[in-house]
């Protein structure tokens, strides 16, 4: 047989194999992207929402979405799909500003959402759109240590011990990272320490951070799965999840005082107006404040606002004296500027660490 | 006679022995090579499959197909990579043609530019597209007003993937086309063939194996691309997460079996690529030898 005819046979065979597979894929895709074509008689309309959120809320939103979608579809008859995107809070704010079409932004810190207001994507006064300053739940920063707490870490001051390796994400991108720094700062200045003492303490901490991950989940993986570091400064929900998944290898440590984490939510007006999703976005975020929504929140280790739900889940949330960002600086804008802006406190601390490291 | 012969034989053996290293050195070096390859390549690759199949084939299959987001990521990679490769085939052939068949000022500069995507970090490549097409970039507002989505959507994924893998095909074709030379094409033109005829009947048959080789390498890199895609994807589960991104996400969500299942598919694709590459190398060397024989006789 000549080579040419062999080639022709090979091509025919290839087509015979590839064609059905391609058709299968195409059909599956058609079904996924356009279900109304199949069920046009039963479903009136379909809507899709994109929720752009921060790192530790992946599991929370999966649960909330499942519940809310069922509820919404049964009440309105509209088919709803909610997509999620997760990364460090600061990076996500930047992505939305770059054009990521989020219908709702549920970020970790106030300045990240307010950046979207500055970019004219969210209307001024977004804090008043939902109850409690558009903050549907709260949390705090706690410590995760290795089994048996070999380094004896019980409170913030213990983080300054020599040879204590600390894992926390980068304050430049991550909400968790910024809160950890502010928590350490507050633990000094709110107990009578001077700003100089606080700066020295924070410098000591960051000198002992071997890896600065960009996001909270990355830091969790570094600490729990890669086994780097002696203590992980994590948001409470992230810490509890990490300890649960560790099969007894990790332990939680609650400091006596810590910083209050108030993650805000907002409708991204510029996007919902163009996509016509205002109403569904509004009821989606409203759902977080219902008793049902608050229970899902508590089940995922975020502290609910609802006093009844909080009491019901009290064993999950040990009492910690919480101070706020406002206790450290007059407001978030000032704190952001003083600590995290380009060339501000964190940058100068980091440069100092690098200088002294290279001088050694 | 006999003794003499044996001295000759033993002296050749001595010569051979003096040219070779002692046995223990050879064993040590070969052993070391196997050890390094084993530790750095074989064990990690085998571990991917071990982790993926830990719960049995049934669990493995379920991890791959039961999660719609994972299913979508496989589908997305299998649609992004071929489109990026197709773009690069057109571009690569055109660029190689231009560079090997024409002399013009700036030709060397163009050849250098072709390598730029190799030199630029994929993350930077992603950011470049973000600065071009992002809402805060040069074209972002215009694109939004006209309802065109590039970054955080399928076109963006294809664009960055095509950018990062751009040099593969052109780089593969330029030496091939240089070696073949333009004699056959000139002969075709002198016999009255037009441009397309020359291209389809002379150029393409001449470069087909080199082209296929480039396509295979390009496709392997396109499917595995992480950095640039990471920047422009927006990480929307079930929408813009390609397989490498999905692997990371599942790993971060404590779903190790799922993560390794997807990783094993990527690894399997890489192994298939490797075999295709070996087959093709064998095939082309065979063909080249044949062509040489024909030339000699």
Interface residues (C-beta under 8 A of the other chain):
Chain A: X25 X28 X29 X32 X50 X52 X58 X59 X83 X84 X85 X86 X87 X95 X97 X98 X99 X100 X101 X119 X217 X218 X220 X221 X225 X241 X245
Chain B: X68 X71 X72 X75 X78 X130 X133 X134 X135 X136 X137 X140 X144 X149 X151 X152 X234 X235 X236 X237 X238 X239 X251 X252 X253 X254
